[in-house]
């Protein structure tokens, strides 16, 4: 039986992961962490005298709270053996990377979490969700990328992606640890039913206007939030460590994805994108473009998931597409294959 | 439209090393004119490969081992019983190699024609395009590389008109293209704009059954051009990265490469139809993916925009492959880049099945790979020499 801690469980992907693990008979205890109040969907999980799910509010990016949690008596008594790191991605995505002591929030979280996992003897497994936008994108509308593809270490990369790369490298450094099994899942744009999109550097957040590069319409690899939860569950069960690409079978152009998810994409010529980026930086606004407009607005990618299929036994089971809802409106839906 | 060459003629072209005299005519890259000592080494390699456990082990290692940086380690977890875990053998069988294929034309049921594009196409062409649409999995609008059957259908009438009326393409040897599985077409490159690739796409689609989609491997530079990058992807072309190449061959697709690279389109009129040095990456991938290589000669592409001079310093400064001076460019502005209405001839040679002689581990032998690339180059040059006269 497994005892699992899930971070950012109050956000959409975290909720989906908790739900998936809750229905797994092999999971005995789920210790859910979140920065907000427990989601209403957790009421059923938290009910009863001895619930399998425990929810705790915590700021994961700060040293003291996370240290206190890992050394608290209830946490020690819970004998957690697996930690699932779900990064912040929900409503707070628009402020995804405030700097904490020189580090972005995501980087600080992942560093503190890894440090505490290494120090806690009962924890044997760490499963982290990372982003596939860490790869260096070669020119072209669509390119196939594998786990061995080069990372984007360009100093001019946009802060959001830089935070993902830092986070990726922090977990990457412990992949060969003998005591702690580390699995890093690199996921592309995560799509949930209802037209929600997560972990895309320019589309995440509330629907609104987004710029894209004129003359470019990169292919975006997609994965359903349900498939991400399945991949996490597979990673907690399978005794392998390493880095795995997780993606669904769909790949659509950025303009189509923006339309599906209720965004308005405004094509701008390259020089104007650079000017928008420079203006945002001058005004102190967190730029969503990166110097020169960001390669992710020009070049697309799809992911090679064969390693995940072979070693984790993961294959996507959900298709993503438009479906007509009961009120007659077309909405983005995910459906089981 | 096209004519099939007799089998006798095929044999003559097929084995350049077996041809009497082995003269290469005006071959400018003849550093391995006498390959006999190397042939001995090849024979040794081949003999060693057969049933050698060490080599077999090395082959497994070459094909399966990831880099140290992302190598995943298999460990036994005390918490799980072993029979709960997915078996790697079962997974391999379950998720093993599955090639993307198209159905035979006879099996295609055409929907009623609707719209302008359908009226511009005849029944056979519509069948071909419907068959090619099967390359996209399910009812998705795009495949993983951005190929869109709808975009292909929209572009087809224009390029087919070029094929029939403007370039008046004649072709031969389609039967030498394997009907399924991974194949690499390796041809000469010429002309400022890649109409040779466009004509090959139309030619192969119309003359193979089941129809095959040629996926031309384009230069990275082309992938960074606004709108061009979208158009290329939507009609099935891909940028030549290592991962793209390997993935497409794993999918059993038909790739068209121009191993000369941009040197091919830089050739001045004095060097037309004289092949430049071949790159070797396509040989490595073909060996690893067990794919035959079909040499292809494009006659006419070097005449479509004859380059008088190439201003290389200006090209470097502008970041473009070539700044040409042609009889029409730059005198007529961008219109001067348009190709002349030359007659095209496309000849497919006999497949070179190096993968049957060498294992995947041979892809790591740089001297062998260079040698094989030169062999392919000779085959293409011979096809050109034979048919250009």
Interface residues (C-beta under 8 A of the other chain):
Chain A: X1 X2 X81 X124 X125 X138 X139 X140 X141 X142 X143 X144 X145 X146 X147 X148 X149 X172 X175 X176 X181 X213 X214 X215 X216 X217 X219 X237 X238 X239 X240 X241 X242 X243 X244 X249 X250 X251 X252 X253 X256 X270 X298 X299 X300 X302 X304 X306 X307 X309 X310 X311 X312 X313 X315 X319
Chain B: X66 X67 X69 X70 X71 X72 X73 X74 X75 X76 X77 X79 X80 X84 X85 X86 X88 X91 X92 X95 X137 X138 X140 X141 X142 X143 X144 X145 X146 X220 X221 X222 X223 X224 X225 X226 X227 X229 X230 X232 X233 X234 X238 X239 X241 X243 X244 X247
